[in-house]
Amino acid sequence: MSLLKNNPALKNFLDSAADSLLRLAVRIFSRFEIKTISKLKFIGALFYYLLPIRKKTLVENIQKAGICKDNREIELLVKNIYIAQVLNFFEFLWMGNLQKTAPVHENFRFHGLENLRNGIAGREGGVIISSHMGNWEMLAVICGKLGLDFSILIVERDIKIHRTINEFRSVTSNKPIDRNHAALKCMRLIKNKKFAGIVSDQHTDNAGVKNIFFGLECMSTSLPAALSIKTGAPIYGVFMIRSADGYTHDVYIEPPLYAKDFAENGDRDSAIVKCTQAVTDMIEKYVRMAPEQWFWFHKRWRIENSDSSPAAAADGDL
């Protein structure tokens, strides 16, 4: 790391080389059918046996969640998690094909699409929350293909390969935006009848509140709830799960949540906390449906030094 930091020329060379390899891989995989990509799941099994990156974290998180009966079930789940993430990567290389309509109709089934009819028609803006569930990168592209004027919050990095990744993320009408000053940016989107996409399943130190996930305390971003209570906008949960065949996907669109509906006696802070818990409950529901497809690699439960003030979380830069 220090070698790259002190050698900009080497850093730029490696960045350009990685960018070129990524573009080459995209050109190759764009020629495949998604059904063909599903046959590469054996590479995920190789990672499990030969290069089990962050396996210890995976096992610890699964044990905390209490979703497996014994160590044998845990090992099987861990193996399937590696397989799912490898398929995610290869599908990312393929997803430029979603600019066309036929691959969408052939490989994706939609449940609850009527819930988004006002957003698709441009009559309302709001917040779309999701999680690192299924292929979340491809889900964002699908939302753009549906006709939503949609921007996803990301961590922007000023390197060539990251700019290329954002280019691939934008093959339909979705647009990545840097999450710095996210609240103000999202407010503008909602005011203009557009949607902000927020992945809401990671630990958050700032702009977070305590809630319960798989029966354990954690910190979750309160931004969706804060935006909803400030603007009156709906929050839609949108999730995608890969089917057992390995290449078709189900997209689930939940009915809207409104943070104001959680308020008691005008208590804004309480409404934000309760609405954030409802969002977390929604995420847990889908993780339980297909636990092997959630990104168990990050440390979700770590709240020792976190600031859980709803007021600070809600006001921030709103």
N, C-alpha and C positions, 0 to 999 in steps of 0.2 A: 504493500500500500504506500509506504513512504517512498519507495523507488519511483512509483508513478507520479506521486505528488511533486517530487523534485526533478522530474524529467518530463516536461510538457511534450517534447517531441515524441518520446516513446508512447506517452498517453494518447496523443493524437493518432499515431500510427495504429495502435491497437484498436482505438475507436473506429477508425476508417476500415480496418480489416474486418472487425466484427460487423460493421454496417454492410459491407460488401457481401459477407457470408449470409447475413440475414436476407438481403434482397435476392440473392441466388436461391436460397431455400424457398422463399415465397414464390419465385418463378417456377420452381420445380413442383411444389405442392399444389399450386393453383391449377395444375393440369390433372390432378387426381380427382376422383370422386370421393366424397366424404366417407362412403362405405369402405373404400380402400384404406383410408387412414385408420379405421377401427382395427384393422389387422395388425397394426404396429404396437398393440398393447403389450406384446412380449418385451418391448424395450423397457416399459415400466417395471416389469418383473425383474429384468436385469439390474435396474437401479436398486430394487429391494434386496437382491442377493449380493450384488457386487459393490454398490456405492450408496448405502442407505443414509443419505444426507438428512441430518437433524432427526434421526429416528428416535433418539431419546426424548426430544420434545414432543414428538407425536405420541409416544407411549404415555408420557406423563399427562398430556391433555386428555387422551382417551380414558385413562384411569380416573381423572378428575370428573369427567362427564358421566362416568358410570354406565356406559351404554353397552358394555360387553360383560358376559358372564364369567369368562376366565381368560387366561393368557393365550390359549389357542385362538379364541375369537379375536383377541387384540391383534395377534400376529397376522391373521387373515385380513383384518380391516386395514392394517398398516400396508400390507402388500397391495391391496386394492386402491389405497390412497395414492401410492406411487404410480400405479397404472393410470388412474384418472388424471393426474397432473401431467403425465407425459402425453396423453391424448389431448389435453387442453392445449399444450404447446403446438402439437402438429395441426390441430384445428385452427389455431391462430394463424399459422402459415397459409392455411387454405381459405380463410374467411373472406378474402377479397371476392370470392365467387358469390357472396351474398349481395353484391350489387345487382345481380340478376334475380328475377322473381322466381324462376323455376326451382332453384335449390332451396328456397325458403318453403315453398309449398310441399316439396318432396320430403323434406327432412325435419320439419318443425310443426308441432301441434300446439295450438293456442287454447288456453282455458281462461275464461273471464275477460276476453278481449273487449267485450261490450263496456267494461268498466272504464276503458280509456277512450271511449268514443268522442268525448268532448275535447280531450287533449289532441287526439289525432286530427280532429276537425279544426283545431286552432281556436277553440272557444274558451279554453282555460289553460293556465299554467299550473305548475305545482312541483312537487318533489317526488322523484322515484327513488325508493330505497331498495337495495339488494345486498347481497353478501358474496363472499368468495365461495360461491356454491355453483357446481356444474362448471360450465365455461363462461365465466362472467364477462370476459372480453368479447366473446362472440354475442352474448346477450345484449351488450351495449350497441353493437352493430345492428342486431335485429330490431331493437327499439327505433333506431334511425330509419331502418327499412320500412317499418310500419307507418312512418310519416310523422312521428313526433319530432318537434323542434327541441333537440335534446343536447345538453352539455354535461359531460361527466367530469367530476372533480378528480384531479390526479396530482401527484408530486412531480413538478416539472424539473427536468435536469437538462442543463445546457451542454449536451453531448450529441454527436451526430446520430448514434444509434437510437437514442431516445426520441429524437425528432422523427426518425423513420418509423418507429413504433407508433407514434401519434398519427403519422400519415396513414398507416394501415388501420388504426382505430377509426379513422374518419372516412372509410370507404363508402359509408352511407351518410345520412345527414347529421349524425352525432358529432359533437365537437369537444375534444378534451380542453379543459381549462385548468390553470394552476390553482391549487387550493389555498394559496395565500390570500387573505382577505376574502375568504370564501363566502361569508355571510352577505357582504355587500354585492358580490357578483351574482349570487343566487337570487337575492332580492330583485335585482334588475331583470334577471331572466323571467321570474314569476310575473313581475309587473307587465312584461311584454308578452305574456301568455306563452311562455316557453317553460321547459322543464329542466330542473337540476337533478343530475344523477349522483347519488351518494351511497357508497359502500359502507354499511353501518355495523360491521361485525368485528372490528378490531379494537384493541385497547386504546383508550384516549385519555391522555393526561389533562390536556387543555380542552375547554369547551365540552366537558364530559360530566355525566352524572352516574351515581352508583345505581346499578340494577342487578337483576338476577338472570343468569344464563346457565341452563342445566343445573339449577338448584344452588349455584355458587355466585357470590358477589363478584361483580366486574364493573369496569368503567366503560360506558358507551357514549358516543357522540350524541349530544342533544340538538345538533344543528337542524335535523329535519323537523323536530317538534317546535323548536324556536322559530323557524321560518313559517311554519303553519300557523302558530298562534299570533305571529306578527302580521301576517298577510291574509289569514283566513284560507290559505291554499290547501288543497288536499295532499295527502301523502299516500302514494300507491306502492305497495310491495310487489316487486316483479322478480321472479326467480326462474331458473332454468335447470332442469335435471336431464342428464343423459339416460336414455333407455337401456335396457339389458342388451339390445342388439349392438350397442357400442357406437351407433352413428345417428340415430334419430333422437330428437330432443322434445321434451315437453316444457312449454313456457306457461307459467302460472301468474295471473294478474289478480291480485287481491282487491276487494272493494276498498274505497278510500277511507283513510283515517283523517280526522280533523282534531288538532290539539285542543281547540276550544271545547270539544265535547268532554274532555277530561277535567275541565275546570270546575272547582267547587267554590262558590261564593267569590268568584272573580280571582281566585288564587292562581296567578300565572305560573309561579315556580312549581307548584304541585301539579299543574296540568302538564308542564314540560316533562317532569319526572315520570308521571303515569303514562304519557304518550310514548316516551322513550322506552319504557318497559313493554308497552304493547308492540312496538317495533321489534324489540329483542325477542319477545315471545313468538312473533311471526317468523323471525329468522330461525329460531330453535325448531319450530314446526317443520321447516323444510330440511334442516340438517338431519333431523330424525328420520325423514323420509328416505334419505340417501346419504348416510354418514360418510361413506367412502368418497363422496364428491365434494366435501367441504375441505377448506384449506386449513388443516389442523396444525400447520407448521409454526404459526405465530403464537406468542404467549398471550393468550386471551385473558387469563385471570391473574392480574397483578395490580392491586389497588393501594398498596401500602402508602405511597407518597403522592397520591393523586388529589387534586382539588375538585371536589364534587359539588361546588356551589352552583345551583341551577341558575341563579341570577347572573353570575359571571358568565356561565356557559351561554345563556340566552342572549345577553346583551352584547358581549364581545365587540364586534364591529358592526352590529345591526344598527 
